Amino acid sequence: MSKILNGLLEKRAKAWNEMQALDTRALEGKRDMTADETRQWDEFDAEIGKHDVSIKREEKRVSLERRMAETSLPHESETTDKSTPESRASEAFETFLRSGVVNGRPAKSFDEYRDLQQDVDIKGGYTVPLEQFQAELIAAKDNQVFIRQKARKFQLVGAQSLGVPSRDTDLADATWTAEVGTITEDTDMTFGKRSFEPHQLTKLVKVSNKLIANSAIPITQEVQSRMAYKFGITEEQAFLTGNGAGQPLGLFTASTSGISTGQDVSTGNTTTSITFDGLIEAMYSLKGQYQAVGEWLFHRDALKQIRKLKDGEGQYLWQASTQAGQPDLILGKPLNMSEYVPNTFTAGLYVGMFADFSNYWIVDTLSMTMQRLNELYATTGEVGFISTMWVDGMPTLGEAFARVTLS
């Protein structure tokens, strides 16, 4: 853990302890806070909010620094073993990104799919990103968004879609029957299928020829990193609010194919805010096996409300984390925050969720294309880089999710 992050966590914990001390004095005195105590409480609350933002930023900085150190390509001045197929492939791919040259000759176009058996150099093998390159794109998304970290992930090989059998309705309860008598036939149990068909996700980046040739920083790594980030946030929005038409089906989209309105929990909440009772209602609307591994998901605007909620003993529901990498807690359950959770506080709208997120499934294809456009932007002195991936996602078991809804 970085010294900066450790210091921020300590400062947040100190402010939190001061807030609790103010509450404790008022409770022990069986009185409301004085005007001066209220002012101090608000100041500490604002300080915690600032620390939250700084902590998130520092965690991202440390994570990005670690990823870049792990995946940075060696500079020409560094000593590397270029005798292995992996190093030759890495060098050739870097050369392709910079100059469009493959095996000493200009490449007119590039539309190469990742294939673990593609090992013929003269047919483009050296231009194909190593498996580590594709894996880093996925890892970068995992570090920058929430749902992909928690969901179950599958890779589609040799087919256009993935079909998963589903038990839509269960057997009726068994019936008591006489030793000699007619056995009741079940008519309730039905089966269906969930189909995943990865949808295309693309991004284009244009870089000037002069910058590619003269940049003092590893410009191709920057292109890789930013493409991964853009894919990640685009996926995150679809995983949360996508309508399922040409894109993933989101958690906050009511659908009989995903999470129906029967999983919406508004009891206890008001028309404009989340309440202590409303959170309890949402948590306990799920079966015990989902509660045991369940986690909360809210927008930061919702957390502004939740962080001020107290139980009947005057204790805050929100429990601050004091260790880097460990989440804050609400009612003893991990708290996750996403900028893409709905945050309009109006009657009937979704404002959060408690769920076992492993019941959201994501299906990726193994294929990844990267294309260099040498001539399309030649008149402006630029080169285009296009990256493409295919992904689908949807909730597969509605009963594992409870959407927090305003009354």
C-alpha positions as CSV (number, residue, x, y, z in Angstrom):
1,M,0.0,0.0,0.0
2,S,1.4,3.4,-0.9
3,K,2.2,5.9,1.8
4,I,-0.2,8.4,0.3
5,L,-3.1,5.9,0.4
6,N,-2.3,4.9,3.9
7,G,-2.3,8.5,5.0
8,L,-5.6,9.2,3.4
9,L,-7.2,6.2,5.1
10,E,-5.9,7.3,8.4
11,K,-7.2,10.8,7.9
12,R,-10.6,9.5,6.9
13,A,-10.7,7.2,10.0
14,K,-9.8,10.1,12.2
15,A,-12.6,12.3,10.9
16,W,-15.0,9.4,11.2
17,N,-14.0,8.8,14.9
18,E,-14.5,12.6,15.6
19,M,-18.1,12.4,14.1
20,Q,-18.9,9.4,16.3
21,A,-17.5,11.2,19.3
22,L,-19.9,14.1,18.7
23,D,-22.8,11.7,18.4
24,T,-21.8,9.8,21.5
25,R,-21.7,13.0,23.6
26,A,-25.1,14.0,22.5
27,L,-26.6,10.5,23.1
28,E,-25.0,10.2,26.6
29,G,-26.3,13.6,27.5
30,K,-29.8,12.6,26.2
31,R,-29.9,15.8,24.1
32,D,-29.6,17.0,20.5
33,M,-26.4,18.4,19.2
34,T,-25.6,22.0,19.9
35,A,-25.3,24.4,16.9
36,D,-21.5,24.2,17.3
37,E,-21.5,20.4,17.4
38,T,-23.7,20.3,14.3
39,R,-21.3,22.6,12.5
40,Q,-18.4,20.4,13.4
41,W,-20.3,17.2,12.4
42,D,-21.0,18.7,9.0
43,E,-17.3,19.7,8.5
44,F,-16.1,16.2,9.4
45,D,-18.7,14.7,7.0
46,A,-17.5,17.0,4.2
47,E,-13.9,16.0,5.0
48,I,-14.7,12.3,4.7
49,G,-16.4,13.0,1.4
50,K,-13.2,14.6,0.1
51,H,-11.1,11.8,1.4
52,D,-13.3,9.2,-0.3
53,V,-12.7,10.9,-3.7
54,S,-8.9,11.1,-3.0
55,I,-8.7,7.4,-1.9
56,K,-10.5,6.2,-5.0
57,R,-8.2,8.3,-7.2
58,E,-5.0,7.1,-5.4
59,E,-6.2,3.4,-5.6
60,K,-6.7,3.9,-9.4
61,R,-3.2,5.5,-9.7
62,V,-1.5,2.7,-7.8
63,S,-3.4,0.1,-9.9
64,L,-2.5,1.8,-13.2
65,E,1.1,2.2,-12.1
66,R,1.3,-1.5,-11.3
67,R,-0.4,-2.6,-14.6
68,M,1.9,-0.4,-16.7
69,A,5.0,-1.8,-14.9
70,E,3.8,-5.3,-15.5
71,T,3.0,-4.8,-19.2
72,S,5.4,-2.2,-20.4
73,L,7.3,-3.2,-23.5
74,P,11.1,-3.0,-23.3
75,H,12.8,0.0,-24.9
76,E,15.4,-0.6,-27.5
77,S,18.2,0.4,-25.1
78,E,17.2,-2.4,-22.7
79,T,18.8,-5.8,-22.9
80,T,16.2,-8.4,-23.9
81,D,16.4,-12.0,-25.1
82,K,15.2,-11.7,-28.7
83,S,15.8,-15.3,-29.5
84,T,12.5,-16.6,-28.2
85,P,9.3,-16.7,-30.3
86,E,7.5,-14.6,-27.7
87,S,10.1,-11.8,-27.8
88,R,10.2,-11.9,-31.6
89,A,6.4,-11.7,-31.8
90,S,6.3,-8.9,-29.3
91,E,8.9,-6.9,-31.2
92,A,7.1,-7.5,-34.5
93,F,3.8,-6.4,-33.1
94,E,5.3,-3.3,-31.6
95,T,6.9,-2.5,-35.0
96,F,3.6,-3.0,-36.7
97,L,1.8,-0.6,-34.4
98,R,4.4,2.0,-34.9
99,S,5.1,1.7,-38.6
100,G,2.8,-0.7,-40.3
101,V,5.7,-2.8,-41.4
102,V,5.5,-6.6,-41.2
103,N,8.5,-8.8,-41.8
104,G,10.4,-5.9,-43.5
105,R,7.5,-5.0,-45.8
106,P,4.8,-2.4,-45.5
107,A,1.5,-4.0,-44.5
108,K,-1.4,-2.8,-46.7
109,S,-4.0,-3.8,-44.2
110,F,-4.3,-5.7,-41.0
111,D,-7.4,-7.6,-39.9
112,E,-5.8,-10.5,-37.9
113,Y,-7.8,-12.6,-35.4
114,R,-6.1,-14.0,-32.3
115,D,-5.6,-17.8,-32.8
116,L,-3.6,-19.8,-30.3
117,Q,-2.5,-22.2,-33.2
118,Q,-1.5,-19.4,-35.5
119,D,2.3,-19.9,-35.5
120,V,3.4,-19.3,-39.2
121,D,5.4,-16.1,-39.1
122,I,5.3,-15.3,-42.9
123,K,1.5,-15.5,-42.8
124,G,1.2,-12.9,-40.2
125,G,2.1,-14.8,-37.0
126,Y,4.4,-12.1,-35.8
127,T,1.7,-9.4,-36.2
128,V,-0.7,-11.2,-33.9
129,P,-0.7,-9.8,-30.3
130,L,0.6,-12.3,-27.8
131,E,-1.9,-13.9,-25.5
132,Q,-0.6,-11.6,-22.7
133,F,-1.6,-8.5,-24.7
134,Q,-5.2,-9.6,-25.0
135,A,-5.3,-10.7,-21.3
136,E,-4.1,-7.2,-20.3
137,L,-7.0,-5.6,-22.0
138,I,-9.3,-7.8,-20.0
139,A,-7.4,-7.2,-16.8
140,A,-7.5,-3.4,-17.3
141,K,-11.3,-3.5,-17.6
142,D,-11.5,-5.6,-14.4
143,N,-9.6,-3.0,-12.5
144,Q,-11.6,0.0,-13.8
145,V,-15.2,-1.3,-13.6
146,F,-17.3,-3.2,-11.1
147,I,-19.6,-5.7,-12.7
148,R,-16.9,-7.6,-14.7
149,Q,-15.0,-8.2,-11.4
150,K,-18.0,-9.9,-9.7
151,A,-19.8,-11.6,-12.6
152,R,-19.2,-15.1,-14.0
153,K,-17.2,-14.8,-17.2
154,F,-17.2,-17.3,-20.2
155,Q,-15.4,-17.3,-23.5
156,L,-17.2,-18.4,-26.6
157,V,-15.2,-20.7,-28.9
158,G,-16.2,-22.0,-32.3
159,A,-19.8,-20.7,-32.2
160,Q,-21.8,-17.5,-32.7
161,S,-23.8,-17.8,-29.5
162,L,-23.9,-19.6,-26.2
163,G,-27.1,-21.3,-25.1
164,V,-27.6,-22.2,-21.4
165,P,-30.6,-24.4,-20.3
166,S,-32.7,-22.9,-17.6
167,R,-35.3,-24.3,-15.2
168,D,-38.0,-21.7,-15.6
169,T,-40.5,-23.2,-13.1
170,D,-39.9,-25.9,-10.5
171,L,-41.8,-29.1,-9.7
172,A,-44.8,-28.7,-7.5
173,D,-44.5,-30.1,-4.0
174,A,-44.7,-33.8,-3.6
175,T,-48.1,-35.2,-2.6
176,W,-49.0,-37.7,0.1
177,T,-50.4,-40.8,-1.7
178,A,-52.0,-44.0,-0.5
179,E,-50.0,-47.3,-1.0
180,V,-52.4,-48.2,-3.7
181,G,-53.6,-45.1,-5.5
182,T,-53.2,-42.8,-8.4
183,I,-49.9,-40.8,-8.5
184,T,-50.4,-37.1,-9.3
185,E,-48.6,-36.0,-12.4
186,D,-46.6,-32.8,-12.2
187,T,-47.5,-30.1,-14.8
188,D,-45.6,-27.2,-13.3
189,M,-41.9,-28.0,-14.2
190,T,-40.8,-26.2,-17.4
191,F,-37.4,-25.6,-19.0
192,G,-36.2,-22.8,-21.2
193,K,-32.9,-21.4,-22.5
194,R,-30.8,-18.3,-22.0
195,S,-29.0,-17.3,-25.2
196,F,-25.9,-15.2,-25.2
197,E,-24.9,-13.6,-28.5
198,P,-21.8,-11.4,-28.2
199,H,-22.3,-7.9,-29.6
200,Q,-19.6,-5.9,-31.4
201,L,-17.8,-3.2,-29.4
202,T,-15.3,-1.0,-31.3
203,K,-13.1,2.0,-30.8
204,L,-11.0,4.1,-33.2
205,V,-8.0,6.2,-32.3
206,K,-6.1,8.4,-34.7
207,V,-2.4,9.3,-34.0
208,S,-0.3,11.6,-36.1
209,N,2.7,10.1,-38.0
210,K,5.0,12.7,-36.4
211,L,3.9,11.7,-32.9
212,I,4.4,8.0,-33.6
213,A,7.9,8.6,-34.9
214,N,9.1,11.1,-32.4
215,S,7.1,10.6,-29.2
216,A,9.3,10.3,-26.0
217,I,6.6,8.2,-24.3
218,P,5.4,4.7,-25.3
219,I,2.5,6.0,-27.4
220,T,1.3,2.5,-28.5
221,Q,0.9,1.5,-24.8
222,E,-1.1,4.6,-24.2
223,V,-3.4,3.7,-27.1
224,Q,-3.8,0.2,-25.6
225,S,-4.5,1.5,-22.2
226,R,-7.1,4.1,-23.3
227,M,-8.9,1.6,-25.6
228,A,-9.2,-0.8,-22.7
229,Y,-10.6,2.0,-20.5
230,K,-13.2,3.0,-23.1
231,F,-14.2,-0.6,-23.6
232,G,-14.5,-1.0,-19.9
233,I,-16.8,2.0,-19.2
234,T,-18.9,1.3,-22.2
235,E,-19.4,-2.3,-21.0
236,E,-20.1,-1.1,-17.4
237,Q,-23.0,1.1,-18.6
238,A,-24.5,-1.7,-20.6
239,F,-24.1,-4.3,-17.8
240,L,-26.1,-1.9,-15.5
241,T,-28.6,-0.2,-17.8
242,G,-28.4,-1.9,-21.2
243,N,-31.7,-2.8,-22.9
244,G,-30.5,-6.1,-24.3
245,A,-31.1,-5.0,-28.0
246,G,-27.7,-5.2,-29.7
247,Q,-26.1,-4.8,-26.3
248,P,-26.0,-6.6,-22.9
249,L,-29.1,-6.7,-20.7
250,G,-28.5,-4.5,-17.7
251,L,-29.2,-5.1,-14.0
252,F,-31.4,-2.0,-13.7
253,T,-33.5,-2.9,-16.7
254,A,-36.7,-4.7,-15.8
255,S,-37.1,-7.8,-18.0
256,T,-38.6,-11.2,-17.9
257,S,-35.4,-12.4,-19.5
258,G,-33.3,-11.0,-16.6
259,I,-34.6,-9.4,-13.4
260,S,-38.4,-8.9,-13.3
261,T,-40.2,-6.1,-11.4
262,G,-41.0,-8.8,-8.8
263,Q,-37.5,-8.1,-7.4
264,D,-38.1,-4.4,-6.9
265,V,-38.2,-3.5,-3.2
266,S,-39.6,-0.1,-2.3
267,T,-41.0,-0.9,1.2
268,G,-39.7,1.5,3.8
269,N,-38.3,4.1,1.4
270,T,-39.8,7.5,0.8
271,T,-40.5,9.0,-2.6
272,T,-37.2,10.9,-2.5
273,S,-34.8,9.0,-0.3
274,I,-33.5,5.7,0.9
275,T,-34.1,4.7,4.5
276,F,-32.7,2.3,7.1
277,D,-35.9,0.2,6.9
278,G,-35.7,0.2,3.1
279,L,-32.2,-1.2,3.2
280,I,-33.3,-4.0,5.6
281,E,-36.3,-4.8,3.4
282,A,-34.0,-5.1,0.4
283,M,-31.5,-7.3,2.1
284,Y,-34.0,-9.7,3.6
285,S,-36.1,-10.0,0.4
286,L,-33.4,-12.4,-0.8
287,K,-32.9,-16.0,0.4
288,G,-30.3,-16.8,2.9
289,Q,-27.8,-18.3,0.5
290,Y,-27.8,-15.0,-1.5
291,Q,-27.6,-12.8,1.6
292,A,-24.4,-14.7,2.7
293,V,-22.5,-13.5,-0.3
294,G,-24.5,-10.4,-1.3
295,E,-23.1,-7.0,-1.8
296,W,-24.5,-3.5,-2.2
297,L,-24.2,-1.3,-5.3
298,F,-25.0,2.4,-5.3
299,H,-24.2,5.7,-7.0
300,R,-22.2,8.1,-4.8
301,D,-25.3,10.4,-4.6
302,A,-27.1,7.6,-2.9
303,L,-24.2,7.1,-0.5
304,K,-24.5,10.7,0.6
305,Q,-27.9,9.7,2.0
306,I,-27.0,6.3,3.3
307,R,-23.9,7.4,5.2
308,K,-26.1,9.6,7.5
309,L,-28.5,6.8,8.4
310,K,-28.4,5.4,12.0
311,D,-30.0,2.5,13.8
312,G,-32.2,2.7,16.9
313,E,-29.1,2.9,19.1
314,G,-27.7,5.9,17.2
315,Q,-25.0,3.8,15.4
316,Y,-24.2,4.5,11.8
317,L,-25.1,1.8,9.2
318,W,-22.1,2.8,7.1
319,Q,-18.8,1.3,8.4
320,A,-15.6,2.8,6.9
321,S,-12.8,0.6,5.7
322,T,-9.5,1.3,7.4
323,Q,-7.5,-1.1,5.1
324,A,-6.6,-0.5,1.5
325,G,-8.4,-2.9,-0.9
326,Q,-11.1,-3.7,1.6
327,P,-14.6,-2.3,1.0
328,D,-16.7,-0.1,3.2
329,L,-19.7,-1.9,4.7
330,I,-23.5,-1.3,5.0
331,L,-25.3,-3.6,7.5
332,G,-22.1,-5.7,7.5
333,K,-22.1,-6.3,3.7
334,P,-19.6,-5.0,1.2
335,L,-20.4,-1.7,-0.5
336,N,-19.6,-1.0,-4.2
337,M,-19.9,2.3,-6.0
338,S,-20.4,3.0,-9.7
339,E,-21.0,6.2,-11.6
340,Y,-23.4,4.4,-13.8
341,V,-26.0,3.3,-11.2
342,P,-29.2,5.3,-11.6
343,N,-29.2,8.4,-9.3
344,T,-32.5,10.2,-10.0
345,F,-34.4,10.2,-6.6
346,T,-38.0,10.2,-7.8
347,A,-40.9,7.9,-6.9
348,G,-40.8,4.5,-8.6
349,L,-37.2,4.7,-9.9
350,Y,-34.2,2.5,-9.1
351,V,-31.5,3.8,-6.9
352,G,-29.4,0.8,-5.9
353,M,-29.2,-2.9,-5.5
354,F,-28.3,-5.8,-3.1
355,A,-27.4,-9.0,-4.9
356,D,-25.2,-12.0,-5.5
357,F,-23.5,-10.6,-8.6
358,S,-22.1,-14.0,-9.6
359,N,-25.5,-14.6,-11.1
360,Y,-24.7,-12.0,-13.8
361,W,-23.0,-13.8,-16.7
362,I,-20.7,-12.3,-19.3
363,V,-19.8,-14.0,-22.5
364,D,-16.7,-12.9,-24.5
365,T,-15.4,-14.3,-27.8
366,L,-11.8,-15.3,-28.1
367,S,-11.4,-13.2,-31.2
368,M,-9.9,-9.7,-31.1
369,T,-9.1,-7.7,-34.1
370,M,-6.7,-4.8,-34.4
371,Q,-6.5,-2.9,-37.6
372,R,-4.1,-0.2,-38.7
373,L,-5.5,2.3,-41.2
374,N,-2.5,3.8,-43.1
375,E,-4.2,5.4,-46.1
376,L,-7.6,6.5,-44.8
377,Y,-6.2,9.5,-42.9
378,A,-3.1,10.0,-45.0
379,T,-4.3,13.5,-46.1
380,T,-4.2,14.7,-42.5
381,G,-0.9,13.0,-41.7
382,E,-2.5,10.5,-39.3
383,V,-2.7,6.7,-38.8
384,G,-5.9,5.1,-37.4
385,F,-6.0,2.2,-34.9
386,I,-9.2,0.2,-34.6
387,S,-9.7,-2.3,-31.9
388,T,-12.8,-4.6,-31.8
389,M,-14.2,-7.0,-29.2
390,W,-17.4,-9.0,-28.9
391,V,-19.3,-9.3,-25.6
392,D,-22.8,-10.1,-24.2
393,G,-24.1,-10.2,-20.6
394,M,-27.3,-10.6,-18.7
395,P,-28.7,-11.6,-15.2
396,T,-29.4,-15.3,-15.3
397,L,-31.2,-15.8,-12.0
398,G,-33.6,-13.0,-11.0
399,E,-34.1,-14.2,-7.5
400,A,-30.5,-13.4,-6.6
401,F,-31.1,-9.6,-7.1
402,A,-33.0,-7.1,-5.1
403,R,-33.4,-3.6,-6.7
404,V,-33.7,-0.7,-4.2
405,T,-36.7,1.4,-5.5
406,L,-38.2,4.6,-4.1
407,S,-41.9,4.4,-3.1
